[in-house]
Amino acid sequence: MSGRFSDVLSRLRRARDVGMRGVAQRVAQRAYRQTGAAELSFQIAPDDLLTAVPDALPVPARRPAKGAPLVIGWIMSPPTVGSGGHTTLFRMIESLEKRGHTCIVYIYDMHGVDVEAITRVIRRGWAAVRAEVRDADEGLAGVDAAVASSWEMAHVLARRGTDPLRRLYFIQDYEPYFYAHGAEYEFAKMTYRLPYRRIALGEMLDAMLREGSGVDSDVVPFGCDSSAYGPPPAGTRRSGIVFYCRPDTPRRGYFLARAALEEFHRMHPNEEIHVYGARPEGLDIPVTFHGRLSTDRLNELYGRTVTGLAMSFTNITLVAEEMLAAGNIPVVNDMELAHLVLPNPHVRWAEPTARSLAEQLSAAVSANDIDERAAAAAASVVGRSWQPTHDAVVRIIEEEVYGA
């Protein structure tokens, strides 16, 4: 048998073993490497990256009169309806607009910005926001202050915001942890030393910034919209578990969650596993997939399930308190600093191993007093809202522009 013929047979056997899906994945992986498609995940143009941390950036020589309406720019990536990070940003924008200030949303996308299309997305997803939408490539002239919303936008703010203005940085995650320790990690980390006023969402993130970069920040509290999430109608029978699925977002710990769900299924083969968000990949157990859900439908799903995974490794996830509000017991990957943000006695903390996560899910569905635990969990977050966060962000921005 010739070597070439033997190679062909070997490839055919491998194709048979992995199946059509496996073959398609391998073809896609080879194309991904050969075409350099990995560059598409790097969401900033090389010319917009800072080469050093500047000691200072130009600020106005005079401050506006205290109480005068301000113009505040927010620099962000293109939003998609349902994005938790963008929802938090637009909550802050709405609070500033209610205060009488004008907000401008500057969209940065290295592949080009369709302002009209993005405006339609914002009006559909966040109807109360009145902010004008502009292309960040056109510059940031005419604003009293500008707020960066991610590490990429922090670089863009320094590059594009060259006029005298006040600069702030609204930080929702410790973004170096989005990456392996390489170039992206360092590009993200250097932004915390830029001469911006930093606003950290929650004490966990504030502590991570101090430990990782030695910087102080203004801390604003995590919120929970308990008016949108709440317990189900009396008599609702709870069963099964729920999981927010984001395979393409490493900080959500998908592969760890997948292993935990498979372990849980072996323990409780009759418990239904509900998955929402993105479609799960490589999960070889039966699940009920719901896709993307509106707030109402998500609350209903939380309200008829017992427990669920609320995973994040760069800050606590909003999902945890939303589940609690509906009486669902969140199982959260245990990080020491996370307890600063979520000191709720009804959370089940688990060592970040598949077995530990599965055991906590198992304990929740096996409890003799599921309804009582659900009611107590929901009661623990009654009255929680984003208003304290709104008030703090407005105060910090006004203070930065008007002066203390």
C-alpha positions in Angstrom: 0.0 0.0 0.0 1.5 3.3 -1.0 2.2 6.0 1.6 -0.2 8.4 -0.2 -3.0 5.9 -0.3 -2.4 5.0 3.4 -2.7 8.7 4.3 -6.0 9.0 2.4 -7.4 6.0 4.3 -6.2 7.4 7.6 -8.0 10.7 6.9 -11.2 8.9 5.9 -11.1 6.9 9.1 -10.6 10.1 11.2 -13.5 11.8 9.3 -15.7 8.8 10.0 -14.8 8.9 13.7 -15.4 12.7 14.2 -18.5 12.8 12.0 -19.7 15.7 9.7 -19.7 18.2 12.5 -16.2 17.4 13.4 -15.0 17.6 9.8 -16.7 21.0 9.4 -15.1 22.2 12.6 -11.7 21.2 11.4 -12.1 22.8 8.0 -13.3 26.0 9.7 -10.4 25.9 12.2 -7.9 25.6 9.3 -9.5 28.5 7.4 -9.5 30.5 10.6 -5.8 30.1 11.0 -4.9 30.6 7.3 -7.0 33.7 6.7 -6.0 35.5 9.9 -9.6 35.7 11.0 -8.4 35.9 14.7 -7.7 39.6 14.0 -11.4 40.2 13.8 -11.7 39.6 17.6 -9.3 42.5 18.2 -11.8 45.3 18.3 -9.4 48.3 17.9 -7.4 49.5 14.9 -3.6 49.5 15.5 -3.4 53.3 15.0 -5.8 53.8 17.9 -3.7 52.0 20.4 -1.6 54.1 22.7 2.1 53.5 22.7 2.6 54.8 26.3 0.6 56.1 29.2 0.5 59.9 29.0 1.2 61.9 32.2 -1.6 64.3 31.4 -4.2 65.2 28.7 -5.6 68.7 28.0 -8.5 69.9 30.2 -10.5 73.1 30.0 -9.0 76.2 31.5 -12.3 77.1 33.1 -15.1 75.1 34.6 -18.8 75.7 33.7 -21.0 77.3 36.3 -22.3 74.7 38.7 -25.8 73.6 37.6 -25.3 74.5 34.0 -26.5 71.8 31.6 -23.5 69.7 30.4 -22.8 67.8 27.2 -21.4 64.4 28.0 -20.0 61.9 25.4 -20.1 58.2 25.9 -17.7 56.1 23.8 -18.8 52.5 23.2 -18.9 49.6 20.8 -22.0 49.0 18.7 -24.8 47.8 21.0 -27.0 44.8 20.6 -30.4 44.5 22.2 -30.1 42.4 25.3 -26.4 43.2 26.0 -26.1 43.6 29.8 -23.1 45.9 29.6 -24.8 48.3 27.2 -28.0 48.2 29.3 -26.0 49.4 32.3 -24.4 52.2 30.2 -27.8 53.3 28.9 -29.2 53.3 32.4 -26.5 55.8 33.3 -27.1 57.9 30.2 -30.8 58.0 30.9 -30.2 59.2 34.5 -28.0 62.1 33.2 -30.6 63.1 30.7 -33.2 63.2 33.4 -30.9 65.5 35.3 -31.0 67.9 32.3 -27.8 67.1 30.7 -27.3 66.2 27.0 -25.6 62.9 26.2 -24.0 61.9 22.9 -23.2 58.3 22.1 -20.0 57.9 20.1 -19.8 54.5 18.4 -16.4 53.1 17.6 -16.1 50.2 15.2 -12.9 49.8 13.3 -14.9 48.2 10.4 -17.2 51.2 10.0 -20.2 52.7 11.7 -23.8 52.9 10.3 -25.1 55.7 12.5 -28.7 55.3 11.3 -28.8 51.6 11.9 -27.3 51.8 15.4 -29.7 54.7 16.3 -32.6 52.4 15.4 -31.1 49.6 17.6 -30.8 52.0 20.6 -34.4 53.4 20.1 -35.7 49.8 20.0 -33.7 48.4 22.9 -33.6 51.5 25.2 -36.5 53.6 24.2 -36.1 56.1 27.1 -32.6 57.2 25.9 -32.7 60.4 23.8 -29.0 60.7 23.1 -27.7 61.5 19.6 -25.6 58.8 18.0 -22.3 59.8 16.2 -19.3 58.0 14.7 -16.3 58.3 17.0 -14.1 58.6 13.9 -15.5 62.1 13.6 -13.9 63.2 16.8 -15.2 64.2 20.2 -15.4 68.0 19.9 -17.9 70.1 21.8 -18.4 68.0 24.9 -17.7 69.0 28.5 -16.7 65.4 29.4 -16.3 62.0 27.8 -16.7 58.6 29.3 -14.9 55.5 28.1 -16.8 52.3 28.5 -14.1 49.6 27.9 -10.4 49.3 27.5 -10.6 49.8 23.8 -12.7 52.9 24.2 -10.2 54.2 26.8 -7.5 54.1 24.1 -9.9 55.7 21.6 -10.7 58.5 24.1 -7.1 59.5 24.4 -6.5 59.3 20.6 -9.7 61.1 19.5 -10.5 63.3 22.5 -7.7 65.7 21.9 -9.7 68.9 22.7 -9.7 70.1 26.3 -12.3 68.1 28.2 -12.8 66.1 31.3 -12.3 62.3 30.9 -13.8 59.5 32.9 -13.7 55.7 32.6 -16.8 53.6 33.6 -15.4 50.1 34.3 -17.7 47.1 34.6 -15.2 44.3 34.5 -11.5 43.7 35.1 -10.9 43.4 31.4 -7.3 42.1 31.4 -8.8 38.9 32.5 -10.7 38.7 29.2 -7.4 37.4 27.8 -4.4 35.2 28.3 -1.5 37.1 29.7 -0.2 38.6 26.5 -0.5 41.8 24.4 -4.3 42.2 24.8 -3.9 41.8 28.6 -1.3 44.5 28.8 -3.2 46.9 26.4 -6.2 46.5 28.7 -4.3 46.9 31.9 -2.4 50.0 30.9 -5.8 51.9 30.6 -6.2 51.9 34.3 -3.2 54.2 34.6 -4.5 56.7 32.2 -5.3 60.2 33.6 -9.0 59.5 33.7 -11.4 59.5 36.7 -12.2 55.9 37.2 -15.7 54.7 38.1 -15.7 51.1 39.3 -19.0 49.1 39.3 -18.9 47.4 42.7 -16.4 46.8 45.5 -15.1 43.6 43.9 -13.9 45.4 40.8 -12.5 48.3 42.9 -10.4 45.7 44.8 -9.3 44.0 41.6 -8.1 47.4 40.2 -6.2 48.2 43.4 -4.6 44.8 43.5 -3.8 44.6 39.8 -2.8 48.1 39.0 -2.4 50.0 42.3 -5.1 52.6 41.5 -8.0 54.0 43.4 -11.5 54.5 41.9 -14.8 56.0 42.7 -17.0 53.0 43.6 -20.6 52.9 42.6 -23.0 50.1 43.8 -24.2 47.2 41.8 -27.9 47.4 41.1 -30.8 45.0 40.6 -34.0 45.9 38.9 -36.4 44.2 41.4 -39.3 45.9 39.6 -38.6 43.8 36.5 -37.7 40.6 38.3 -39.8 39.1 41.0 -41.4 35.9 42.3 -43.9 33.9 40.3 -47.6 33.7 41.0 -48.5 31.7 44.2 -48.7 28.0 43.6 -46.2 27.9 40.8 -44.3 24.6 41.0 -40.6 24.8 40.6 -38.4 22.2 39.0 -35.2 22.0 37.1 -32.3 24.4 36.7 -31.3 27.2 34.4 -28.1 28.3 32.7 -27.1 31.5 30.9 -25.0 30.3 28.0 -22.2 32.3 26.4 -19.7 29.9 24.8 -17.8 32.7 23.0 -17.2 34.7 26.2 -14.4 33.1 28.2 -15.2 35.1 31.4 -18.5 33.3 31.6 -16.7 30.0 32.1 -18.7 28.0 29.5 -16.5 24.9 29.4 -16.5 24.6 33.2 -20.3 25.1 33.3 -20.7 22.5 30.6 -18.8 20.0 32.6 -20.8 20.9 35.7 -24.1 20.4 33.9 -23.1 17.0 32.6 -22.1 16.0 36.1 -25.4 17.3 37.5 -27.3 15.4 34.8 -25.6 12.2 36.0 -26.8 13.0 39.5 -30.4 14.0 38.5 -31.2 12.6 35.1 -34.9 13.6 35.5 -34.3 17.3 36.3 -34.9 19.5 33.3 -31.9 21.7 32.3 -33.0 25.0 30.7 -30.5 27.0 28.7 -30.9 30.5 27.3 -28.6 33.0 25.6 -26.4 31.4 22.9 -26.8 27.8 21.7 -24.7 25.4 23.8 -21.8 23.7 22.0 -20.7 20.2 22.6 -23.2 19.5 25.4 -24.1 15.8 25.2 -27.0 15.8 27.5 -30.7 16.7 26.9 -31.4 20.4 27.5 -34.3 22.8 26.7 -32.9 25.7 24.7 -34.8 29.0 24.8 -32.6 31.3 22.8 -32.6 34.9 23.8 -35.4 35.9 26.2 -37.1 39.1 27.0 -37.0 40.3 30.6 -40.6 39.1 31.2 -40.0 35.6 29.8 -36.6 35.3 31.6 -38.3 36.2 34.9 -40.9 33.6 34.2 -38.2 31.0 33.6 -36.4 31.9 36.8 -39.7 31.7 38.6 -40.4 28.1 37.7 -36.9 26.7 38.2 -35.2 25.9 41.4 -31.6 27.0 40.9 -29.1 27.9 38.2 -25.5 28.7 37.3 -24.5 32.4 37.5 -20.9 32.4 36.3 -18.4 35.2 35.8 -14.7 35.6 36.5 -14.1 39.3 36.0 -16.8 40.8 38.2 -20.0 39.5 39.7 -22.7 38.8 37.2 -26.0 40.7 37.1 -27.7 37.3 36.6 -27.2 36.3 40.3 -29.4 39.0 41.8 -32.0 38.8 39.0 -32.3 35.1 39.8 -32.6 35.8 43.5 -35.4 38.4 42.9 -37.4 35.6 41.2 -36.8 33.2 44.0 -34.2 31.1 42.1 -31.1 30.1 44.0 -28.0 31.1 42.1 -24.9 28.9 42.2 -21.9 31.2 41.8 -18.3 30.4 41.2 -16.5 31.4 44.4 -14.0 34.2 44.4 -13.0 35.9 47.6 -13.7 39.4 46.4 -17.1 38.5 45.0 -18.5 38.3 48.5 -17.9 42.1 48.8 -20.5 42.7 46.1 -23.0 39.8 46.8 -23.2 39.3 50.6 -26.5 37.5 50.2 -27.0 34.4 52.4 -29.1 32.7 49.8 -26.4 32.4 47.2 -24.7 29.0 46.9 -21.0 29.6 46.5 -19.0 26.8 44.8 -15.4 26.1 44.2 -14.8 26.6 40.5 -14.7 22.9 39.7 -17.4 20.9 37.8 -18.0 18.6 40.8 -18.4 21.4 43.3 -20.8 23.4 41.0 -22.8 20.3 40.3 -23.0 19.4 44.0 -24.4 22.9 44.8 -27.0 22.6 42.1 -27.9 19.1 43.4 -28.2 20.4 47.0 -30.6 23.1 45.8 -32.9 20.7 43.9 -32.8 18.2 46.7 -33.8 20.5 49.5 -37.0 19.7 51.4 -38.1 23.3 51.6 -37.6 24.6 48.1 -40.6 26.9 48.2 -39.6 28.4 51.5 -36.0 29.0 50.3 -37.3 30.6 47.2 -39.6 33.0 49.1 -36.8 34.0 51.4 -34.4 34.6 48.5 -36.9 36.8 46.7 -37.6 38.8 49.8 -33.9 39.4 50.3 -33.7 41.7 47.3 -37.1 43.5 47.5 -36.6 47.2 46.9 -33.2 46.8 45.2 -32.8 49.1 42.2 -30.3 50.9 40.1 -31.2 54.3 41.5 -28.2 54.5 44.0 -25.9 53.7 41.0 -27.6 56.4 38.9 -27.2 58.9 41.6 -23.6 58.1 42.3 -22.6 58.3 38.6 -24.4 61.6 38.1 -22.7 63.0 41.2 -19.2 61.9 40.1 -19.5 63.2 36.6 -20.9 66.5 37.7 -18.2 66.8 40.4 -15.5 66.1 37.8 -16.8 68.8 35.4 -18.0 71.5 37.8 -15.2 70.9 40.4 -15.6 69.6 43.9 
